[in-house]
Amino acid sequence: MPLIKNSSYDRHPLLFNGHLQTIVPGLFRRQITLPFERERITTHDQDFLDLDWLKNKSSKLVIISHGLEGNSRRPYMCGMAKHFFLNGYDVLTWNFRGCSEELNKTAIFYHSGATYDLDQVVRHAAPNYMEIYLIGFSLGGNLTLKYMGEAVDRNPKIKKAVAISTPLHLKSSCNKISTGKNIIYSRRFLKTLKEKVYLKAQRFPDIISTQGLEKIKTLREFDDQFTGPMHGFNDAHHYYEQCSSLYFLEGIQVPALILNALNDPFLSQACFPVDLAVALDHIFMEFPPYGGHVGFTPRKRKEIYWSEKRAFEFITSDE
């Protein structure tokens, strides 16, 4: 499918670079109140996942996955949920393990390739719907694309997918977020990730050690010592190579849209694979020059965010 060259996004005039376009909506976007219904489901390994539902009694469901250290109620999640809900869809936003303000039960938590949990969410929801659409932000975008591209039989009710601000290539993106000015973002993530490891170590002292945790300064070091080994990978490199959605795009069999801003401070050049955009049958790629990371702030306050508008346009189109 073609690379979408003429993106319709027009940035807010005061947010003139990728950092402002990332930070301002992340810190100052107003919380959106929605009539969510919380449901807890049990995983295959006796852990739990917390799901938040918006129900219109529709036959169409949108499942939305959040980013690193996010949750189902973040403003960017609620903004997307609200737009589809007001347009008649049922919506399910879900929390990765340990992200719903309660530590999960098992020694593992979540990671960029943990598609077994997304699969369980889809399987749980699917019997009540005729059509399912997947949307993912950042880590959740990588998870969504990997899930859709894996060599297994996916539920035929899944019709389309949208991935926003997605680190398609984990290794190079992790390196980028850990260098220069971008390190402010990785330090913020590391703070809460380390807190979770300390809590996990208290519950599972025979499995998890905090030795060396305080010395970790980058996400790559954290993934090398904790995320990778904790989830069955040899190290960070093995984890990145096994879980980068870039390597799964060829397997996607339904229309999928990737929205990555060229000035996203989290994304490496490998996250803009122009050659693949024209080579793959089901992949649409749109790389607007502006937008930051999970940003895409509208020009006027009362307008919906462009990523919400664009995701809705794609899902409701004939593509």
N, C-alpha and C positions, 0 to 999 in steps of 0.2 A: 504494500500500500504506500501511497505517496507521503513524503515529508510535507507537512502543512507549513508552508513558508510564510504566508501572510497572516500572522496571528492577530486576533482582534483585541488583544489586551493593550490598554492604554493606561500607563501608570499614573498614580497620584502625583501632581506636580511638585509637592514638597518632599516626596520620598525619592531622592535622586540617585541612590545607589542600592546595591544588593543588601548591604547591612541594615540600612534604614527600612527597606522593604521587608526584611525578615523580622527585625526587632520590634518595630512599632505595632504591627498587628498581633505579634506574640504577647506583648506586654499590655497593650491598651485596648484590644478589642473587647467590647462589652460581652459579659456572659449572657447567653440566651437561655431563657427559661422555657422548657418544653415538658409536656405531660408524659415523661418516660415511665415505663413500667419495668421494674427490675426483676430479672429471672436469673437464678443460679443453676447451672447444669454441672453434672459430674463428668469428668474426663475419663478416658480409657484406663488411666493409671490412678484413679481415685483422688485426683485433684479437683479443682473447680474453676469455672469460668463464669464471670458475671456479665450478663447481657442486658442491654437497655433497649426497650421496644417503644416504637411509636406506631399505633395501629389505626388504620382507616378502613379495615375490612376489605383491603385490596387483594387482588390476585397477584400483584407484583411487589417484590421485596427488594430493597437496597440494603446491602450489608457493608458497613463502613469500618475500616481498620485504622487505628491511630498510629502515631509515630513513636520513636524512641522516648521512653519515660513519659509518654502521654497517657491519656485515658479516654473513656467514652464520653466524658462531659466537657472536654476542652472546647473553647469557643469555635475553633475551626471544624471540629466534629459536629457541634451543634448547628453551626451555620449550614453545613452541607445537609444535615439531617432535616433541618427546618424547611429548606427549599424543596426537597423531594416530598416531605410530609404534606406541605401546603398544596402540592400539585397532585395529591391523591395516592401517593405510594405508601406502603408500609415501610418502616425503616428499622434496622437493627444496628445499633452501635455496640461494640463489644470491647471488653477489657482483656488485654493479655494477662498472663499469669503474674500475680503480684502487683497489678496496676490499678486495682479498684479499692485502694486504701485499706487493704487487708492482705497480709502476707499469705501467699499460697501454701499448700500443704506439703508439697514435695520438695526435694533438694534443688531441682532445676527451677528456672523461671522461664523467660521468653527469649527469643533471639530472632534474627532476620530471616531465618529459614524454617521456622517452626510451623510448617504448613499443616501438621497433624492437628493443631488446635483450630485453625481456620476450617479445615475439613470437618471437624466435629461440629462447629457452629453451623456450617452449611447443611450438614446431614440432619441436624436437629430441626432446622427451620424449614427445609425443603418440602416436607409432606403437605404443608398448608398453602403452597404457592404454585402458580403456573410458570412464573418467570422470576429469575433472580439476577441481580446486577451487583457487581463487586466494585467498591471504591476503596483505595488505600492511600494514605498520606505517608511519605518518607519511608521509614522502615516498614510501615504497613503497605506501602506501594510495592516495595520489593517482595514482601510476603505474598501479596496478591498475584503478582506476575509469575513468581516462582510456582505458586500453587496451580495457576492456570496452565503452565508450561510443562509440568512434570509428566512423565510417561505413565500415567495411570488414567483410568476411566473417570472423567469428571461428570458431575450431574448434568444431564442435558438441559435442565432448567436454567442453568447459568448462560445468559445470552450475551453479556458484554462486561468489560472491566475497564476501569479508569485508574491510573496510577499518577499521583501528583507529587512533584518534588522528590523523585525516587532515585536513590543511590544504586543505579543498575550494577555498578562495579564497586563492590564493598571495599576492597583493599585500597584502591587509589582515592576513593572518597574519604575513607578513614584517615588516610595520610593528609589529605587537604584540610580536613576540619581540625587537624592537630598541629597546624603550622600557621605562623604569622598572626594576623588579626583574628583569624578564625578560631584560634585556641580558646577564646572566651566562650564559645559554644560548647566545646568538648569539656571544659572545666565544669560547666553547669551540669552537663549530663553525668560526669564522673562523680560529682557530689552525691547525687541520689542513688547512683548505681552502687557506690561504696557502702552507703547506708544499708542498702538491701543485703549486701554480702555479709555485713556485720550481723544483721538480724538472722540471716540464714545460718551463719556459723554458730550462733547461740542455740538454734534448734537442731542443727545437724553437725555437732562438733567432730564426729568421727569421719565425716565426709568432706566438710569444707573447712579450710584453714584460712585465716586472715593474715598469715605471715607474708610480709612484703606489700600488703595492700596500701599502706600509707605512702609508700615510695612510688606508686604508680602515678604517672603524670599525663599519659595519653590514653585515648580509647583503644589504640592498637595494643598497648601494654596490658590494659584491662582484659581485652579479648584474648590475648595470648595466655594470660594466667588464669582467667576465670571463665569467660563466656565460652570459649572453645572447649577446653577440657571438661567443663561442667556438663556440656551437652553432647559429649561423645566425639569431639574433634581433637586432633592432635595438638593444634595450636591455632593462632589467629589466621595464619596463611591458609591452613586446611579449611578452617571455618569459612573464610571469605570465598575460597575457590568452590566450595560445595554449595554455597548459599546465594551467590550473586545472581540476581534474576537475569542479567545480561545473557547468561549461558542457557536460559530456559525459554527465551523469546521464540525460538523457532518451533517450539512445541505447542504454542498457543493456537487454538483452533476456533476461537470466536473473536469478534472485533474487540481490540483493546487500544485504548488511547493513553499515551504517555505524555504528560505535561511537565516539562522541566524548563525553568527559566535559565537563560544563559548566564545571568549574573548571580545565580544561587551560590552562596559561599560554602555550601556543604558538598557540592557536586564537582567531581573531576571531569576532565574532558571525555573520559570513557563513558560518561553518562549521557552523551549526545551522539549515539552511533548512527550517523546520517546514512551510511551505506546500508545498514540493516533496514532502515525506514523504507527504502525502495525495493528491498529484496524479499521482505516477508509479506505473505498474503493477508494476514489479519492484523498487523500492527500499524497503528497510526501514531506518528510522533509530531509533537508541536513544541517548538522551542522559542517562546517569546523572548525578546532581548531583556525584558524586565520582569520582576515578580518576586525575586528573593527566594527564600526557602519557606514553603507553606505560607506565602504572603498573598500576592495578587490582590492587594487592597484596591477598592474601587475609587474613582475620582471624587465621588460624593458620598457623604456619610450614610445616607439612607438607601443607597444602592446595594444590591447583593454583591458578594465577592465574585470576581471574575471566574475563579476556579469552580465555584458552585454553578454559575451560569453555563460555563463551558461543559462541565460534566453532564448537566441535564440535557444540553443540546445534543451531545454525543449519544447519550443513552436513548433519547427519544427520536433520534434520526433514523434514516433508512440504511445507514452504513452497516 
